[in-house]
Amino acid sequence: MPIIAVTTWDGQSDAQAQELMQELTRTVGRVTGAPLDKITVYIQEVPRSRWAEGGALGSDPKFPELSRRLSE
C-alpha cells in the first residue's frame, strides 16, 4: 500500500511532525481509498548544514538570497 516519504530540514517539533503525518495519511486515504492502517508515512530530517540549493548551504544566513541565484 502507499508509502509516503517526506524529506525536510530538521527542527520540527514532535507535534508538528505528528500533525503532518496524520494529515498526509488522511488525504492519501481519502484520495486513494487505501485503508488508513495500510498507509505508511515517514519523515527524513536533514540538518541545514547538509542541505544545499543552488550550492548554498541551508545553514548560511544568506541562504534565502543565495539559493535563488541563477549563476555565479
C-alpha positions in Angstrom: 0.0 0.0 0.0 1.1 3.7 -0.1 4.4 4.7 1.4 4.9 8.5 1.7 8.4 9.8 2.3 8.9 13.4 3.3 12.3 15.0 3.4 12.7 18.2 5.2 15.1 20.3 7.4 15.4 19.2 11.0 13.8 21.3 13.7 10.2 20.4 13.5 8.6 19.6 16.8 7.1 16.2 17.5 3.6 17.7 17.5 4.3 19.3 14.0 5.6 16.0 12.6 2.7 14.1 14.1 0.2 16.5 12.6 1.8 16.3 9.2 1.9 12.5 9.2 -1.8 12.4 10.3 -2.9 14.8 7.6 -0.9 13.0 4.9 -2.4 9.7 6.0 -6.0 11.1 5.9 -5.5 12.7 2.5 -4.0 9.7 0.9 -6.7 7.5 2.3 -9.4 9.8 1.0 -7.9 10.2 -2.4 -6.8 6.5 -3.0 -9.3 4.6 -0.9 -6.5 2.8 0.9 -7.2 1.7 4.4 -5.5 4.0 6.9 -3.7 1.1 8.6 -2.0 0.3 5.3 -0.6 3.8 4.7 3.0 4.4 5.9 4.4 7.9 6.3 7.9 8.7 7.4 9.9 11.9 7.7 13.6 12.1 7.0 15.1 15.2 8.6 18.3 16.6 7.1 20.4 19.1 9.1 20.5 22.5 7.4 24.3 22.2 7.2 23.8 19.1 4.9 21.2 20.7 2.6 22.0 23.0 -0.3 20.1 24.7 -3.0 22.0 26.5 -5.8 25.2 25.5 -4.0 24.2 27.5 -0.9 24.0 25.7 2.4 20.7 25.9 4.3 22.7 26.9 7.4 24.1 30.0 5.7 22.4 33.2 7.0 22.2 34.4 3.4 20.5 31.2 2.2 17.3 32.8 1.0 19.2 35.1 -1.3 22.0 32.7 -2.3 19.7 29.8 -3.1 17.8 31.9 -5.7 20.9 32.8 -7.8 20.9 31.6 -11.4 24.7 31.8 -11.9 27.9 32.6 -10.1 
